[in-house]
Amino acid sequence: MGKESNLGLNKIQGLIIPVAWDEEGNSLSVAVATFDEDEYLVHKDEKGDHLLGLLRREVEVTGVVGIKDGIKTIKVSKYLLVKKPALSNEILEEEGENYARE
């Protein structure tokens, strides 16, 4: 068995990304990719499995953070979807081309 350490209860924010798939391409497990380029593998249990349906969504996750075999992990105690303020159909001009924000 690998070395495991518990870093305690923490709150992290980031995007839910898939990290393992079945033969049909369905996500089996996910991680939270934070904006400071850390990645936390989500512990597979009932609460962690709820995050499977939130791929590419920004969340704030509270849970017990640990390190197992050099991989950061989080056992979810609760999570919240981070809601972005609504943007108008503002047009951005970048390098002479127009890009619309949705």
N, C-alpha and C positions, 0 to 999 in steps of 0.2 A: 504494500500500500504506500501511496505517496504522502509526502508531508503536507499537513493542513494546519492553517492558523486562522483564528477568528479575530477580525478587526473591530467587531461590535456593530451597533446599530448606526446606520448612516442614511443619508438622503442623497440620491444621485439623479441627474436629469440628462436625458439624451434620447436617441432614436432607437426604436426596437428593430433589430436586424436578425435575419435567420442565420443560424450557424450549423445546422444539420438538416438533411432532407431524406425522405424515403425514396423508393424507386420511381415514384410517380411525380416527384418534385414538390411534394407537400412538406412544409416546415415541421420538423420534429422538436427542435429546440431553438431558443432565441437568446440574444444578448442585448444589453443596453450599451450602445456606443455613445460615449459622452463627447462633449464638444471640446474637451481638452485631450482628445485622442486616447482615452482609456476605454476598455471594453470589459464588461462584467457579464459573465455567463449566468443566466437566470436558472436558479435551482428548479428542477422538475418536481412540482407538486401542484395542488389545486390552484393556488393563487398564481404561481409562476406560469401555469398552462393558460391562464386567462390572457396573458400577454401574446400568445401565439396569434390571436385574432387582431393584433394591433401593429402588424408589420408596417414599417416606415412611418409610424406615428411618434410624435414627441411625447414623452411621459416623464413624470417625476415619481421615482420609486423610493420608498422607504423600506429598509430591510437590513438584515444582518449580512455584512460584507465579510468575506474571507478570502483566503488564498489557498488553492489546492494545486499542487504540482506546478506552481508558478503561474497559475491562471486565476485572475480575480473572479470571484463569484458573488452573487447576491441571492439571499433567500427572502423573497418578497413578503412583507407584512401588510403593505398597502401601496396603491399606486393611484396617480391622477393623470388624466390626459391634460397636456398643456395646450391651452387654447390660444391661438394667435389672434390678434385684433384683425377684424375684417379690413381688407384693403379695397379701395375703389378700383375701378378699371383704369388706373393710372398708367399712362404710356411712358415707358422708360426709353431714352435714346442712348444707345451704346454703340460706339464705333459706326455711326451713320445708319444703324438699323433700329427699327422699332421693336420693342419687346413689351408685351402686355402682362401685367401681374394679374393673377386670378385670385 
